[in-house]
């Protein structure tokens, strides 16, 4: 990712064999380039005015929104100045999810469907948002820990988040599409 002159005010980056956890906070707007990864991405917006571009789709983000981004999708945020931009990002190796999937429970399903259905945004209702936020906070806390079993807890909280995201995506997603998503077919073809 190419950064301009603005610096991240604070950043936490935790690396595991199976995933990476980022907690960023920028006080000033900055420019981002399009990127993609060989990992799945869960993007959780805490604060800021952000329009997120994914493969020709434009998502007007609100705090508490979650994007699920497949490892084949180009994406980038576009920031509006004037607000602190804070987000949590999880990069998850597809092999890790496949290793923990069982018949009838493919943990990569939500990422595969976002790619196929061209719909990445989850805007959870209050109760689901509370559950997911709590799991993310517990994951962040366990990432900071070196106590006995912390690696197991990290993976457990990550799996909990992925299960909840899949449940939400599979139950509610298609019938609850936000109205502020824009799609540009021309951009999609160019990408």
C-alpha positions in Angstrom: 0.0 0.0 0.0 1.4 3.4 -1.0 0.9 6.1 1.6 1.0 9.8 1.2 2.6 12.2 3.6 0.0 11.7 6.4 0.9 9.3 9.1 -1.2 6.9 11.1 -1.7 8.3 14.5 -1.8 4.9 16.1 -1.6 1.4 14.8 -1.6 -2.1 16.3 -0.5 -5.0 14.1 -0.5 -8.6 15.4 0.7 -11.4 13.2 -0.3 -15.0 13.7 0.4 -18.1 11.5 -3.3 -18.0 10.4 -4.3 -14.3 10.4 -3.2 -10.8 10.9 -5.0 -8.2 13.2 -4.7 -4.5 12.5 -6.2 -1.6 14.5 -5.5 1.7 12.8 -6.4 5.2 13.8 -5.6 8.2 11.5 -6.2 11.7 12.6 -5.9 13.1 9.0 -7.3 12.0 5.7 -4.9 10.2 3.4 -4.9 8.6 0.0 -4.9 4.8 -0.6 -4.1 2.9 -3.7 -6.2 -0.1 -5.0 -4.9 -3.3 -3.5 -5.8 -7.0 -3.2 -4.3 -9.7 -1.1 -3.9 -13.5 -1.0 -6.0 -13.4 2.2 -9.7 -12.8 3.0 -10.3 -9.4 4.6 -12.8 -8.4 7.3 -13.0 -4.6 7.5 -14.8 -3.1 10.5 -15.3 0.7 10.5 -15.2 2.3 13.9 -15.2 6.0 12.9 -14.7 8.3 9.9 -16.4 9.3 6.7 -15.5 6.6 4.2 -16.6 5.5 0.8 -15.2 2.0 0.2 -14.6 0.9 -3.4 -14.7 -2.8 -4.2 -14.6 -4.0 -7.8 -16.8 -1.2 -9.3 -19.1 -1.0 -6.3 -19.2 2.0 -4.0 -20.2 1.6 -0.3 -21.0 4.7 1.8 -19.8 3.4 5.1 -21.2 4.1 8.5 -19.6 3.3 11.9 -20.3 -0.4 12.7 -20.4 -1.4 9.1 -18.4 -4.5 8.1 -17.0 -5.3 4.7 -16.1 -8.9 3.7 -13.6 -8.8 0.9 -12.6 -11.9 -1.1 -8.9 -12.4 -1.9 -9.6 -11.9 -5.6 -11.2 -8.4 -5.2 -9.5 -5.0 -5.8 -10.5 -2.5 -3.1 -9.6 0.8 -1.5 -11.1 3.3 0.9 -11.7 6.9 -0.1 -11.7 9.3 2.9 -13.5 12.5 3.5 -11.4 14.9 5.6 -12.4 16.3 9.0 -12.9 13.1 11.0 -10.7 10.6 12.7 -10.6 7.4 10.6 -10.5 4.3 12.8 -10.9 0.7 11.7 -10.1 -2.8 12.5 -8.9 -5.1 9.8 -8.5 -8.9 9.8 -6.5 -10.7 7.2 -7.4 -14.4 7.3 -5.6 -17.1 5.3 -8.1 -19.1 3.3 -6.3 -22.3 4.2 -7.0 -21.6 7.9 -10.7 -21.4 7.3 -10.7 -24.5 5.1 -8.8 -26.4 7.7 -11.5 -25.6 10.3 -14.5 -26.1 8.0 -16.6 -29.3 8.1 -19.2 -30.8 5.9 -22.2 -28.4 5.8 -20.2 -25.6 7.5 -17.8 -23.9 5.0 -16.3 -21.0 6.9 -15.2 -19.3 3.7 -18.8 -19.2 2.4 -19.4 -15.6 3.2 -16.3 -14.5 1.4 -17.1 -16.7 -1.7 -20.6 -15.3 -1.8 -19.5 -11.7 -1.6 -17.4 -12.3 -4.7 -20.1 -14.2 -6.5 -23.0 -11.9 -5.5 -21.0 -8.6 -5.8 -22.2 -7.5 -2.4 -19.6 -7.0 0.3 -21.3 -4.8 2.9 -22.9 -6.0 6.2 -24.7 -3.5 8.2 -25.7 -5.5 11.3 -28.6 -4.7 13.5 -27.9 -3.5 17.1 -27.8 -7.0 18.8 -25.6 -8.6 16.1 -23.3 -5.6 16.1 -22.9 -5.9 19.9 -22.0 -9.6 19.6 -19.5 -9.0 16.8 -17.9 -5.9 18.5 -17.5 -7.9 21.7 -15.8 -10.8 19.9 -13.5 -8.3 18.1 -12.6 -6.7 21.5 -11.9 -10.1 23.0 -9.8 -11.0 20.0 -7.8 -7.8 20.3 -7.3 -8.5 24.0 -6.1 -12.0 23.4 -3.7 -10.8 20.7 -2.0 -8.6 23.3 -1.7 -11.5 25.8 1.2 -13.9 26.3 -0.6 -15.9 29.0 -1.1 -19.6 28.9 -3.5 -20.6 26.0 -3.6 -17.1 24.4 -2.9 -18.6 21.0 -5.9 -20.9 21.4 -8.1 -18.0 22.5 -7.0 -15.9 19.5 -8.1 -18.6 17.1 -11.3 -19.3 19.1 -12.3 -15.6 19.0 -11.5 -15.4 15.3 -13.6 -18.5 14.6 -16.4 -17.0 16.6 -16.3 -13.8 14.5 -16.3 -15.8 11.3 -19.2 -18.0 12.4 -21.3 -15.0 13.3 -20.4 -13.2 10.0 -21.4 -16.3 8.0 -24.7 -16.7 10.0 -25.6 -13.1 9.4 -24.6 -13.2 5.8 -26.5 -16.4 5.0 -29.7 -15.4 6.9 -30.2 -11.8 6.5 -27.8 -10.5 3.8 -29.8 -10.8 0.6 -33.0 -9.5 2.0 -31.4 -6.6 3.9 -29.2 -4.8 1.3 -28.4 -1.2 2.2 -29.8 1.3 -0.2 -26.7 3.4 -0.4 -24.6 1.0 -2.4 -23.8 2.1 -5.9 -22.6 -0.1 -8.7 -20.6 1.0 -11.7 -20.6 -1.6 -14.4 -18.1 0.2 -16.6 -15.5 0.3 -13.7 -16.2 -3.3 -13.0 -15.4 -4.3 -16.6 -12.2 -2.2 -16.5 -11.1 -3.9 -13.3 
